[in-house]
Amino acid sequence: MKPIKSICTLCISVLFTFQETSPLPDEFCGITNTAFNAGEQVTFHVYYAVAGIYINAGTAIFTNTLEMFNNKPVYHVAGEGKTNSSYDWLYKVRDKYESFIDTANLQPLKFIRNVNEGGYKKYETITFNRTANTAVTNNGVFKVPDCIQDVLSAMYYARNVDFNKYKPEDRIPFKMFLDNEVFNMYIRYLGKETVKTQYGKFRAIKFKPLLLKGTIFEGGEKMTVWVSDDPNHVVLRVESPIVVGKVKIDMMGYRNLRYPLSSLIKLKGD
């Protein structure tokens, strides 16, 4: 798998770049959306740390609009990431990822990746044929199982998981199509706790994705993710060691969440 380099790729992939494992039953095939609405926007700041000092390196914004695609209502989800202007001279990033997700069952119909990372540019699309169970990419046609997700739709799909059904250490499986391959993946649920972020103090749900070892991330379960312990299940913080230093991603702003952010205990500075 290609190493994760960009701000937006990082934000998307921290939840769902998993180690391939033996197949697991898919308990959430065709899950119903109860967590988000069209019109939602969530902003993240990406911090990079060396020697314990965190530097604000970039921003990622995720938006969601209601549109029509092939005569079906879809959530058009987009994630855009960029480095801060003060870092553009070192490694300029302007990335955009898009997924068109069927509102009826939260299955993706099309995925677009348009990246510009330090002068490296790539544009690719994936079109999912649900009748034939295929994914059509720039590199050909690939067979996929039912209920396959792309790297962006999986984030929104997982927000609808009922974590109250699980005990700490339980694994929650997903199937994803990425880099022309199908991966059987899971996250490990760790329970609930209070977390302090750059935005504030929250009641949170905590889990760990099992990562692929690469040139950026270490393998294993070293990354930790916290999502809001309310019906939105919006990502609050992600922390992970990388090959050199650490990375931290904090939610720093939101608009049009489906429910009040009732997990917020206290804003930072109050």
Secondary structure, DSSP 8 states (H G I E B T S, - for coil): -----SHHHHHHHHHH-B---S----TTTT----S--TT-EEEEEEEEEETTEEEEEEEEEEEEEEEEETTEEEEEEEEEEEE-GGGHHHH-BEEEEEEEEETTT--EEEEEEEEEETTEEEEEEEEEETTTTEEEETTEEEE--TT-B-TTHHHHHHTT--GGG--TT-EEEEEEEETTEEEEEEEEEEEEEEEE-SSEEEEEEEEEE-B---SSB-SBS--EEEEESSTT--EEEEEEEBSSSEEEEEEEEEE--SS--TTEEEETT-
